[in-house]
Amino acid sequence: RKRILNIGESNDILKWKEKYNKSPQSFRVLSLGKEDETGIISKDFLKKGIQIEHVYPTQNLPELRIDLQQNNKTVIIEILDYNLPYRKLISKEIRDKIISFSDFIDYWALDYDFKDNIFNNMWISFRSGKKRVLKLKSEPYNYEQNGLYNLSIKLIDIFGTVTQKSYKINI
């Protein structure tokens, strides 16, 4: 199966060329969406030290849904769904080529014993130019000892957005 995105044109999937061809305006913040979502920052913003989240709302994060199968000391992870909040911003031409939620996923990895904010890739599935198939179900992983573990999943989509979720599992 061929790539959905052409690498030469992949920066324009969210219509960046249209956004940046406009002349810049001071104290104006544009979202990736429509013009009616434009927010104007007041002139008093810098004087009063208002927090930015009160001026302009942040965008929702992607949602990742998994199935965690545990049998004694063996664990298998399967991705059931990946939902992007900005899916409607993608052009209709690209949206028509997308068959499944997995078409948005470029890479995902598992750290079966996540500690101290350092993600250690212990299992990985990714797309390459020649290998377009992405496994949605991990290989079985056997824990050596019983205990409480922090399982972490890191996913990168075709836009470069990193989604990471952690789950506590008791073996």
N, C-alpha and C positions, 0 to 999 in steps of 0.2 A: 504494500500500500504506500502511495506517495505521501510526501509531507503536505500538511494542510497549509502551512505558511511557506512562502517563498522567502528565504533568508535575506535576499536583497531588498525586499519590501516589508520585512517584518516590523520595522520601526513604525510603519504607518498603519498598523492594524487598529490602533486607537485614534487614528487621524491626527497624529502629531504635526504633520506638515501644515494642516489647516490652522492648528492652534498657534504655531510659531511664525506664520506668515503675517500675522497682525502686528501692528506697531505696539510697543510696550507702553503701558500706562502706569504711572506711579500709584501706589497704595490700592492696587486692584488685584484680587486673587481670583483665578479662574479654576474651575474644577475640570475634570475630564468629561463632564456631562454637558448638558445644554446651557445656553446663555442665561436662562431664568434661575439657574443655580449659582450665578455669580454673586460673590459677596464683596461688599465695599468695606474696607477698613477705615474707621474714622480717624480724623487728624489727631484726636486725643489719645490714640492707642499707645504711642510711645511715651507720652507724658504720664499717664495714669498707671502704666504697667499692667494692663488687662491681660489675662491669660488667653492664649490663642484659641484654646478649645471653646471658649465662650463666644468668640467672634465667628468662627467658621467650623462646622462639625467635621469630624474625621470620617473616612469611608469605612464601611463594614469590612470585616475580614472574611476570607473564604471559609467555607464550612467543610470539614472532613468527617466522614462517617466510616467507621471500620467494624469488622467482625473479628473479635479476639477469641480464638478457639484454644482452650487449655485442657490438656489431658495429662494428669500427673505432672511431670516435669517438662513436658513438651508443649510448645506454644507455636501457633500458626496465626498470622495476621492476614486479613483480606480487606482491601479497600472496596467499600460498597457504594460510596457516592462522594463526589467532590463538586461543591456548588460555588460558583464565582458570583459575587454580588454585582460585578460590573459586566456581566454577560451581555446585557442589552446594548452596551456601548460598542460591541464588535459589529463590524459591517455585516449586512445581510448575506453578502456573497460568501464570507468566511463561515458565518453561522450555518448556512445551508450544507457546508461540507462536514460539519461536526456531527458525528453519529452518536457518540457516547460521551459520558463525562470523562472517560479515560483519555480522550483526545486532547484534553486540556493539560494532562499531566506529562511532564518531560522526564521527571526523575523522582524516585522516592527511596528512602533508606530507613533502616531500623537500627536502633541502639538498644540492645536488650538489658543493659545495665547502665542507664544514664546517670551520671554523677557530676556535680560541680560545674554545670553549664558547659561542659565540653562534650560535644556530640562525637561519638566514635562509631563510624560506619561498620556495622557487623554483618549487614545484609543489604544489598542494593539492587535496584532495577532501574534502567534508564534507556532512553531511545538514543540511537546514533543515526548517522546518515544512511548506513546500510541496514541496520537492525531497527526496524520501526515498531516491532512488537514490544509491548510493555507488560510484564507480569503483574497482575493485580493481587496475586496470592503469594505469600512468602513461603520459603522452604521451612520445614519444621526445625525448630531450635530447641535443644535440650539443655536445661539448666543442670549444673552439677550438684548444687546444694539447695536445700529448702531455705526459704526466707522471703522477705518482702523486697521486691525489685521495682525499679522505676523504668518502664518500657517507654521509649520515645520514638516518634515517627516524624521524619522530616520529608516534606514534599515540596518540589519546585515545579511551578506550572510553566506554560509556554510564554508567559509574560515576564518570568523571572521572579514572581512573587513566592516567597518562602513561607510555608505554613508548617509549624511544628507543634505537636501535641504529645503530652506525656500521660501515661496511665500507670497506676500502682497495681501490681499483681502480686498475689501471695502464692508461692509455690510450696 
